[in-house]
């Protein structure tokens, strides 16, 4: 698995007014842009090519990052600035020519975690997606998906939160038409057919969705330094 995609096109409405002048992935955590944390971790894990979709103030991201050579990777930018952010699945569909035909990793650009990305990960036969789940944070107490014996299922009492990190077979997206499209309904449909596996990660994970959460993480990091 040589390629990964960082979803970085969102408007970041909940992060306003910070995102009125900067795209959310360029907001700083511990003194460096959030997206750079992802690029460094992906490079250290052995990923060689990283696709980044851009929309809101998207031109600022390639200007800030360059071609990836400083991290020993190749950065590709899937530009959604003309049509506006296509949401997660829509952004993936547009980026498929850059992704290619091999399984790949996706990470949301607005999460921060110590999960170790795995470029040797292989999807089991008949599985189209493998999701990393986490214990439910305060802002999502009901969770998203049910995990049972390594597979996601439709019904269950205990639900966990989707971390925004997952390994995917591009076949999951090839039949989808170009356009604005959310990822959750596609995953839910695939779960109903037994096509999604998963694992619970109990390490450090944060959804950096608001200025308050951004400040809390920065305070936590600086207190450790």
Protein Blocks (a to p, Z undefined) as FASTA:
>chain_A
ZZdcddfkbgolmlpcklmmbcfklpceehiafklmmmmmmmmnopabdcdddfehklmm
mmmnonolmnopacddddfklnopebjklmmmmmmmmnomadcddddfkbccfbdcdfkb
ccdehiabdcddddddfklmnojbdceehiacfbdfbdcddehiacddfklmmmpccddd
dfklmmmmmmmnopaccdddfbdcdddfbfklmmmmmmmmmmmZZ
